[in-house]
Every structure is written in C-alpha cells, then in structure tokens.
C-alpha cells in the first residue's frame, strides 16, 4: 500500500539521520533515505569535497535533482540536508507525497551536537566563528522550516519520545 513519505527537515545536528533510522526500524514497509548520502553516492565524493571542489551552488543543484527524483516515491523516511528548504521548489516537491516534520533545537544545543571533531566535515560551519554562522543560518532558514506540516522540539527529549510523537502526528494526518 502506498503511504505518504515521512520527511525530516531541520538544521544540522537536529537529529534527522538518527530519528530517520529509528523511524525506519519501526516502519517495516518503509525505506530510509538520506538525501546527503545519495548525493555523495552520485558524486562519488563527500559533501565537504563537493563544496570545496564545485561550490555550494553545484551541491544545491545535485540536492534538488535528488529531491525531484525521490519525492515521486512513497513509503520512505527521508532525511534532508539542512539547507534543502532554501529552494522553495524542494519543499513543494517533498509535500507532494510527504508529511514534513521540522526537527527543532536551539543554536546552543545544535552546536553541542555538532561537536568540534565534526566541524571540518560541515562545510557550512567550517569557518572562524562556527557558532555565529550557525545562528545566522537558523535566522535565515527558520521561516522556511516553519512551512513544515509539524514542528517537533528535539531538545531535552528521549529519542524514543521524539519518534513516537512523529508517528502519532503522521498517523493523524494520513
């Protein structure tokens, strides 16, 4: 049976991949899809290498191609990259066959989750003041994140509680 996708959006460190895997484990008839991982497979490079070699605009083009492709499918849990919302077409495509969940956390919480050992793999934060950059990105993207069907606060919550909250809202909306 075709069911709408569960789409996870939010800033880096909001828990999209972790929650996506947990949802996938719970939903046996769904497939987990990480858009960033699909881009890496296609490009045969890590995200930070794509940014370094080809720039952000090339990455965003690849991201849009992946969204256009996978938004046509059903029965998926889709984790997106943090900046996917900056292209309004991406959101329209994802909403076509999906229920969108914005995983939200404060800048301080996000920064502590994306700890220093991972900053070099985060091209959007690989600069002198990554915490300020994170705050700037949140301000820029928040209006777009707010277009989600549901907002889920991930701060100070057990992962299982977040998964259950998403599942409850998903079941109510289909």
Beta strands, then each sheet from edge to edge (+ up, - down):
strand 1: 5-9
strand 2: 31-34
strand 3: 76-79
strand 4: 98-104
strand 5: 150-153
sheet 1: 2+ 3+ 1+ 4+ 5+
end
